[in-house]
Amino acid sequence: MRRGNKLFTTILMTLACLCSYAQKWTQLPASFKHTQKNILVGGEYLDSALAHALDSQGIKIMQIGDSHVKGKAFPNSIEATLRTSIPNLHWSYYGINGAVANRFTDNDMITRVANQKPNIVIISFGTNESHSTSYNESQHSQELMRLIVRLEKACPGVRFILTTPPGSYLRQRSGSYRNKRGRRRYTYSHSRNETTPRVAKNIMNFAKTYHITAWDLYNIAGGELYACTNWKDANLMNTDQIHYTVEGYNIMGKLLAEAIIKDYWIRIAQ
């Protein structure tokens, strides 16, 4: 078969899959308030990378991040959903518990990513940045820039998707008591992490300034007023109120993958 005919057939098959999939886009739970449309912002910056999906060698996508990625459920859900619609996908991921973006600027991390030769790197940090008592937007932006520059140098032609953190709570000591043996024990309460909206806004502003694709999970799922309570009230957040249940991560993964698929659909249809 000629290359042109093969490419045309691949496009037709992909569009058929997408048309079928579009009938069942993932929805956030009905209880969620103040949600926004699930889209990529600046999806056009992925054009050159998404074109690899139609090449014989396929497209290589890697996700890096913190414990949300380390826990497997989030990246596994992204991969499974992408495979329904994007041919020739080569997927990989790597997460570190407690990591911030700056951790991945180390040589060992840059090498780990470069070895995968990714066309797209999904960068999923922000939760641990938001738990810093001295969070600074300027410093955060500098760390993101350093990471982007180092990855661009190590992976020529790579494109990025920045994601915002989903939201979390802070654990605070609220009181104490004596147990039956007279030992002091403490009680704790949780309050919404008010730094998360600053982190999410900074990530989105950074992406806009430097023409990088971004996916704003925090505001898609309810934003400053409702993101945390939406996940918590739907029983999709773990008891530590920082991490999420497998079902919660599955929803996040499907949403991100579908945002990429929608954008991919637009690109190949043009």
SVG drawing of the C-alpha trace seen along z (x, -y; Angstrom):
<svg xmlns="http://www.w3.org/2000/svg" viewBox="-26 -37 49 39">
<polyline fill="none" stroke="black" stroke-width="0.4" points="0.0,0.0 1.3,-3.4 2.3,-5.7 -0.4,-8.2 -3.1,-5.6 -2.0,-4.2 -2.0,-7.6 -5.5,-8.3 -6.7,-5.0 -5.2,-5.7 -6.9,-9.1 -10.3,-7.5 -9.9,-4.8 -8.9,-7.4 -11.8,-9.6 -14.2,-6.7 -12.8,-5.8 -13.1,-9.4 -16.7,-9.7 -17.6,-6.6 -15.8,-7.8 -17.3,-11.2 -20.7,-9.7 -19.3,-8.8 -17.1,-11.6 -16.3,-11.3 -18.5,-13.5 -17.6,-14.8 -20.0,-13.6 -23.4,-15.4 -22.7,-16.7 -19.7,-18.8 -20.4,-22.6 -19.0,-25.4 -17.2,-23.1 -15.7,-24.3 -15.3,-22.8 -12.7,-20.0 -10.3,-21.4 -6.6,-22.0 -5.5,-25.7 -3.1,-26.4 -3.6,-23.1 -2.2,-24.5 1.3,-24.3 1.1,-20.5 0.6,-20.4 4.1,-19.3 4.2,-16.7 0.7,-15.2 1.7,-14.8 3.9,-11.9 0.8,-9.9 0.4,-9.3 4.0,-8.3 5.0,-4.6 7.1,-5.1 4.2,-6.5 4.0,-9.2 5.9,-9.0 4.2,-10.7 5.7,-10.7 4.2,-12.0 6.4,-13.2 5.2,-14.4 4.7,-13.9 2.9,-11.3 -0.3,-11.7 1.8,-10.2 3.8,-7.8 0.6,-6.1 0.0,-4.7 -3.8,-5.1 -3.6,-8.6 -1.1,-7.8 -2.6,-4.4 -6.0,-5.9 -4.5,-8.5 -2.7,-5.7 -5.8,-3.5 -8.0,-6.3 -5.4,-7.6 -5.1,-4.1 -8.8,-4.1 -8.2,-6.9 -4.5,-7.6 -2.7,-5.0 1.0,-4.0 1.1,-5.4 4.3,-4.8 3.5,-5.8 5.7,-6.1 5.6,-7.9 7.7,-8.6 6.7,-10.1 8.4,-10.8 6.6,-11.1 6.9,-14.7 8.5,-16.0 8.3,-19.6 9.1,-20.6 12.6,-21.7 13.5,-18.0 13.2,-17.0 15.8,-19.5 18.5,-17.3 20.7,-15.5 19.4,-12.0 15.9,-13.1 16.6,-14.9 18.5,-11.7 15.6,-9.5 13.2,-11.6 15.6,-12.0 16.1,-8.2 12.4,-7.9 12.8,-10.3 9.3,-11.8 7.4,-14.0 5.2,-15.3 6.0,-15.5 3.1,-16.0 4.4,-17.9 2.2,-17.3 3.4,-19.1 2.0,-21.8 0.6,-19.9 3.9,-20.0 4.6,-23.5 1.2,-24.5 2.2,-23.0 5.2,-25.2 4.8,-27.9 6.9,-30.2 5.4,-29.7 6.6,-32.4 5.2,-32.7 8.4,-34.2 10.5,-31.4 8.0,-28.8 8.1,-30.2 11.9,-30.2 11.9,-26.5 9.4,-25.7 11.5,-27.6 14.6,-25.8 12.9,-22.5 11.4,-23.4 14.8,-24.7 16.7,-21.6 14.1,-19.2 14.1,-21.1 17.8,-20.8 17.8,-17.1 14.8,-16.3 14.9,-18.3 11.4,-19.1 9.6,-18.1 6.3,-19.8 4.7,-20.1 1.4,-19.9 1.5,-21.6 -1.3,-20.5 -2.5,-22.2 -2.9,-20.4 -6.3,-19.0 -6.4,-20.6 -5.8,-19.5 -6.3,-20.2 -3.9,-21.1 -3.8,-19.0 -3.6,-21.1 -3.4,-20.2 -6.7,-21.2 -6.6,-19.9 -5.2,-17.3 -6.4,-14.8 -5.1,-12.1 -5.8,-8.5 -6.5,-5.8 -2.8,-5.4 -2.4,-9.1 -0.5,-9.7 -1.2,-12.8 -2.9,-12.4 -3.7,-15.0 -6.7,-15.7 -6.5,-17.2 -8.7,-19.1 -8.3,-19.9 -8.7,-23.2 -8.7,-23.9 -5.2,-24.7 -5.6,-28.3 -2.3,-28.3 -3.5,-25.9 -5.4,-28.6 -2.2,-30.7 -0.2,-27.7 -2.8,-26.8 -3.0,-30.4 0.8,-30.8 1.0,-27.6 -1.6,-28.8 0.0,-32.3 3.4,-30.7 2.0,-28.5 0.2,-31.5 3.4,-33.6 5.7,-31.0 3.2,-29.5 2.9,-26.1 -0.1,-23.9 -1.9,-23.6 -4.7,-21.7 -6.4,-23.4 -7.7,-20.5 -8.2,-22.7 -10.7,-25.0 -12.2,-22.4 -13.2,-20.6 -14.7,-23.6 -11.9,-26.1 -11.1,-28.0 -14.6,-27.7 -15.5,-24.1 -12.6,-22.0 -11.6,-20.5 -15.1,-20.1 -16.3,-18.6 -13.8,-15.8 -14.2,-15.3 -18.0,-15.3 -18.1,-12.8 -15.8,-10.4 -13.1,-10.6 -10.4,-12.0 -8.4,-9.8 -8.5,-10.2 -5.3,-12.3 -7.2,-14.8 -4.1,-15.3 -4.3,-12.2 -7.3,-10.7 -9.0,-7.3 -8.4,-5.1 -11.8,-6.1 -10.8,-9.8 -7.5,-9.3 -9.3,-7.3 -11.6,-10.3 -8.7,-12.7 -6.8,-10.5 -9.8,-10.1 -10.5,-13.8 -6.9,-14.7 -6.7,-12.0 -10.0,-13.1 -8.9,-16.7 -5.8,-15.6 -8.0,-13.4 -10.3,-16.2 -7.4,-18.4 -5.9,-15.6 -9.2,-15.1 -9.3,-18.8 -5.7,-18.7 -6.0,-15.7 -9.4,-16.8 -7.9,-20.1"/>
</svg>
